[in-house]
Amino acid sequence: MKVLLTGRSGQLGQALMASVPDGVELVATSRVELDLADSAACRRIVEEQRPDWVLNAGAYTAVDQAEQEPALAEAVNAQAPAAFAAALQQTGGRLLQLSTDFVFNGAQGHPYGPEQPRQPLGVYGASKARGEQVALQHRQARLLRTSWVYGPVGKNFCRTMLRLHAAKADEGEPLKVVADQVGCPTSTLTLAKACWRAIGIDANPDGPQVLHWSDAGAASWYDFAVAIGELAQAQGLLRQAATVEPITTADYPTPATRPSYSLLDCTASRQALGLPAVHWRDALAEVLARAQ
Ligand SMILES: NC(=O)c1ccc[n+]([C@@H]2O[C@H](COP(=O)([O-])OP(=O)(O)OC[C@H]3O[C@@H](n4cnc5c(N)ncnc54)[C@H](OP(=O)(O)O)[C@@H]3O)[C@@H](O)[C@H]2O)c1
């Protein structure tokens, strides 16, 4: 099975590269080989490579910066998947499109099911929502939504917190983290398994078109920051964790509005993928062990 991967240098891309299943012929691209903002190039590479699947892990992910660059976010997050889906329609291949809990507004107060309507709050979420819509117009596309992604490499909350814990502990200052946004952290290690499985279950053409995948449980950013400090200290990654102080979203304004409650209901998807629920704290311990 030939798989064309985008975003190979991203945090998910690197986890996918490290876990390629037997029998997969991988053509992995970064922005050097394929600019996702160039729709014609996205179509062309599919026509040239004729992959069985495009695994579109590349994305414009700078949530706050997107508020200043809506056209670029739209090109990468919406027009690229549209171009892939259209070209794959011609070649007979399929698309696995990654998406985000930020397509929801977080107002309903209980976990989102895969088929619920999208109501994004910011430019990034809106661009990903349009990417979902255009991809799903093509029956050969499958969508995998996830949330709060972090891993042992790349730019992510966990690695930022490790740095800040060390710095704040040295200064004797508290680390202030937002406690009124709730979601679920998702490790790139478990997410990569889910992505490869989402391609593997393709033998069943009636498999779900929209999948939800996050690690299990729920957390605020504050809970996540506390756990990072505790586990990193226990694993010897930090000499001393900082004291974490809960603050509100209003105390930490950002250009983009984020959903206050964006848990994804993964029950049906876990069953479809045949993968167990892994509590986010256990997944975090595994990521930190790889960071050593
Ligand atoms: N991060 C999260 O918290 C989160 C949450 C929910 C869903 N997701 C989704 O999960 C997927 C994987 O995200 P991630 O966390 O692995 O993101 P990431 O670490 O930011 O990686 C994104 C990758 O896309 C590449 N990219 C950006 N613009 C490009 C362009 N114009 N042409 C080619 N490549 C381009 C980046 O290349 P450079 O390295 O060269 O910039 C990077 O390698 C995305 O679909 C994202 O929307 C992420």
The ligand as a MOL file (V3000), in Angstrom:
LIG
                    3D

  0  0  0     0  0            999 V3000
M  V30 BEGIN CTAB
M  V30 COUNTS 48 52 0 0 0
M  V30 BEGIN ATOM
M  V30 1 N -1.2340 20.5690 17.5500 0
M  V30 2 C -2.4500 20.3810 18.0910 0
M  V30 3 O -2.6900 20.6460 19.2640 0
M  V30 4 C -3.5520 19.8080 17.2410 0
M  V30 5 C -4.8070 19.6270 17.8250 0
M  V30 6 C -5.8360 19.0740 17.0700 0
M  V30 7 C -5.6020 18.7330 15.7510 0
M  V30 8 N -4.3810 18.9530 15.2020 0 CHG=1
M  V30 9 C -4.1990 18.6000 13.7980 0
M  V30 10 O -3.3050 17.5020 13.7450 0
M  V30 11 C -2.5380 17.5750 12.5390 0
M  V30 12 C -1.0570 17.4640 12.8780 0
M  V30 13 O -0.7100 18.6010 13.6640 0
M  V30 14 P 0.7060 18.7470 14.3740 0
M  V30 15 O 0.4440 19.0610 15.7890 0
M  V30 16 O 1.6180 17.6250 14.0090 0 CHG=-1
M  V30 17 O 1.1940 20.0900 13.6700 0
M  V30 18 P 2.6610 20.6800 13.5070 0
M  V30 19 O 3.6110 20.0410 14.4410 0
M  V30 20 O 2.5020 22.1580 13.5100 0
M  V30 21 O 3.0400 20.1950 12.0390 0
M  V30 22 C 2.3990 20.7130 10.9200 0
M  V30 23 C 3.2780 20.4470 9.7260 0
M  V30 24 O 2.6650 21.0500 8.5800 0
M  V30 25 C 3.6960 21.6820 7.8470 0
M  V30 26 N 3.2180 22.7890 7.0410 0
M  V30 27 C 2.6660 23.9560 7.4390 0
M  V30 28 N 2.4250 24.7450 6.3680 0
M  V30 29 C 2.8490 24.0600 5.2860 0
M  V30 30 C 2.8970 24.3310 3.9020 0
M  V30 31 N 2.4440 25.4980 3.3920 0
M  V30 32 N 3.3830 23.3890 3.0710 0
M  V30 33 C 3.8640 22.2220 3.5450 0
M  V30 34 N 3.8650 21.9000 4.8490 0
M  V30 35 C 3.3630 22.8130 5.7000 0
M  V30 36 C 4.6700 22.1880 8.8740 0
M  V30 37 O 5.9010 22.3950 8.2430 0
M  V30 38 P 7.0690 23.2280 8.9530 0
M  V30 39 O 7.5840 22.2980 10.0250 0
M  V30 40 O 8.0370 23.4480 7.8440 0
M  V30 41 O 6.4290 24.4600 9.4760 0
M  V30 42 C 4.6690 21.0190 9.8570 0
M  V30 43 O 5.6050 20.0460 9.4740 0
M  V30 44 C -2.9690 18.8730 11.8560 0
M  V30 45 O -3.9710 18.5830 10.9120 0
M  V30 46 C -3.5600 19.6980 12.9660 0
M  V30 47 O -4.5170 20.6200 12.4910 0
M  V30 48 C -3.3530 19.4550 15.9190 0
M  V30 END ATOM
M  V30 BEGIN BOND
M  V30 1 1 1 2
M  V30 2 2 2 3
M  V30 3 1 2 4
M  V30 4 1 4 5
M  V30 5 2 4 48
M  V30 6 2 5 6
M  V30 7 1 6 7
M  V30 8 2 7 8
M  V30 9 1 8 9
M  V30 10 1 8 48
M  V30 11 1 9 10
M  V30 12 1 9 46
M  V30 13 1 10 11
M  V30 14 1 11 12
M  V30 15 1 11 44
M  V30 16 1 12 13
M  V30 17 1 13 14
M  V30 18 2 14 15
M  V30 19 1 14 16
M  V30 20 1 14 17
M  V30 21 1 17 18
M  V30 22 2 18 19
M  V30 23 1 18 20
M  V30 24 1 18 21
M  V30 25 1 21 22
M  V30 26 1 22 23
M  V30 27 1 23 24
M  V30 28 1 23 42
M  V30 29 1 24 25
M  V30 30 1 25 26
M  V30 31 1 25 36
M  V30 32 1 26 27
M  V30 33 1 26 35
M  V30 34 2 27 28
M  V30 35 1 28 29
M  V30 36 1 29 30
M  V30 37 2 29 35
M  V30 38 1 30 31
M  V30 39 2 30 32
M  V30 40 1 32 33
M  V30 41 2 33 34
M  V30 42 1 34 35
M  V30 43 1 36 37
M  V30 44 1 36 42
M  V30 45 1 37 38
M  V30 46 2 38 39
M  V30 47 1 38 40
M  V30 48 1 38 41
M  V30 49 1 42 43
M  V30 50 1 44 45
M  V30 51 1 44 46
M  V30 52 1 46 47
M  V30 END BOND
M  V30 END CTAB
M  END
